[in-house]
Amino acid sequence: MANKLKVLILSVNLCRVPFAVMPFGACMIADTASYAGHEVKMLDQMFERDHNAKLRSMIEKFAPDVVGISLRNIDNNDLKHPVSYIRYLRERGPGENEKTVAKTFELAKKYIH
């Protein structure tokens, strides 16, 4: 494959209510990219204590060409106490040195309202 890419798939779901779930969608994308010949790493942030440190470390060590972001739900499905996970992602964004992820977030912000 001439255009082999280094692909990082991030599962950014942190919601454990009613229970933590396996990031099946992110796994399917990672498997498909791997099957297509790309070098793939996946980071499930569900049980990471320091999300930003783990992400920074992964980006520095792996240096991905492409980053995919997987989110289980856009909100917590609670009408009485709603929480938007999209807003959390938009506000949280990556640090300045994480250019690959920063570009991904900038692109995502165009489509996330």
C-alpha positions as CSV (number, residue, x, y, z in Angstrom):
1,M,0.0,0.0,0.0
2,A,1.5,3.3,-1.2
3,N,-0.4,5.5,1.2
4,K,-0.1,3.7,4.5
5,L,-1.3,6.0,7.2
6,K,-0.7,6.0,11.0
7,V,-4.3,6.1,12.3
8,L,-5.2,6.9,15.9
9,I,-8.8,6.2,17.0
10,L,-10.0,7.9,20.2
11,S,-12.9,6.7,22.1
12,V,-13.8,9.7,24.3
13,N,-16.8,8.3,26.1
14,L,-16.5,8.8,29.8
15,C,-20.1,8.0,30.8
16,R,-20.4,5.0,33.0
17,V,-24.1,5.3,33.6
18,P,-25.9,2.9,33.6
19,F,-22.7,1.0,33.0
20,A,-19.4,1.4,31.1
21,V,-19.6,0.1,27.5
22,M,-17.2,-1.4,25.0
23,P,-16.5,1.1,22.2
24,F,-17.7,-1.3,19.5
25,G,-18.0,1.4,16.8
26,A,-14.4,2.7,17.4
27,C,-13.2,-0.9,17.3
28,M,-14.9,-1.6,14.0
29,I,-13.3,1.5,12.4
30,A,-9.9,0.6,13.8
31,D,-10.2,-3.0,12.5
32,T,-11.3,-1.8,9.1
33,A,-8.4,0.7,8.8
34,S,-6.0,-2.1,9.9
35,Y,-7.4,-4.5,7.4
36,A,-6.9,-1.9,4.7
37,G,-3.2,-1.9,5.6
38,H,-2.9,1.2,7.8
39,E,-1.0,1.2,11.1
40,V,-3.7,1.7,13.8
41,K,-3.6,2.5,17.5
42,M,-6.7,3.0,19.6
43,L,-7.1,4.9,22.9
44,D,-10.2,4.2,25.0
45,Q,-10.2,7.0,27.5
46,M,-13.0,5.5,29.7
47,F,-10.7,4.3,32.5
48,E,-7.7,6.7,32.0
49,R,-7.0,8.8,35.1
50,D,-5.3,11.6,33.2
51,H,-6.9,11.8,29.8
52,N,-4.8,14.7,28.5
53,A,-1.5,13.1,29.6
54,K,-2.4,9.8,28.0
55,L,-3.4,11.5,24.8
56,R,-0.3,13.7,24.7
57,S,1.9,10.6,25.2
58,M,0.1,8.6,22.5
59,I,0.5,11.5,20.0
60,E,4.2,12.0,20.8
61,K,5.1,8.3,20.6
62,F,2.8,7.3,17.7
63,A,2.7,10.6,15.7
64,P,-0.5,9.8,13.8
65,D,-1.4,11.1,10.4
66,V,-5.1,10.8,11.0
67,V,-7.1,10.9,14.2
68,G,-10.7,9.6,14.5
69,I,-12.9,10.6,17.4
70,S,-15.7,8.2,18.6
71,L,-18.3,9.4,21.0
72,R,-21.0,7.0,22.4
73,N,-23.8,9.6,22.8
74,I,-24.0,13.3,22.2
75,D,-25.7,13.7,25.6
76,N,-26.7,11.8,28.7
77,N,-30.3,11.2,27.7
78,D,-31.6,12.7,30.9
79,L,-34.4,15.3,30.4
80,K,-34.3,16.5,34.0
81,H,-30.5,17.0,34.3
82,P,-29.1,17.1,30.7
83,V,-25.4,17.1,30.0
84,S,-24.1,17.7,26.5
85,Y,-21.0,15.7,25.7
86,I,-20.5,17.6,22.4
87,R,-20.0,20.8,24.4
88,Y,-17.6,19.1,26.7
89,L,-15.5,18.0,23.6
90,R,-15.6,21.5,22.0
91,E,-14.6,23.2,25.2
92,R,-12.0,20.7,26.2
93,G,-10.1,20.4,22.9
94,P,-6.5,19.5,22.7
95,G,-3.4,21.5,23.8
96,E,-1.4,23.7,21.4
97,N,1.3,21.1,20.7
98,E,-1.1,18.4,19.6
99,K,-1.4,19.7,16.0
100,T,-2.9,16.5,14.5
101,V,-5.7,16.4,17.1
102,A,-6.1,20.1,16.9
103,K,-6.8,19.9,13.2
104,T,-9.3,17.1,13.8
105,F,-11.1,19.2,16.4
106,E,-11.2,22.2,14.2
107,L,-12.7,20.2,11.4
108,A,-15.2,18.6,13.8
109,K,-16.3,21.9,15.2
110,K,-17.5,23.0,11.7
111,Y,-20.0,20.1,11.8
112,I,-20.9,20.0,15.5
113,H,-23.4,22.6,16.6
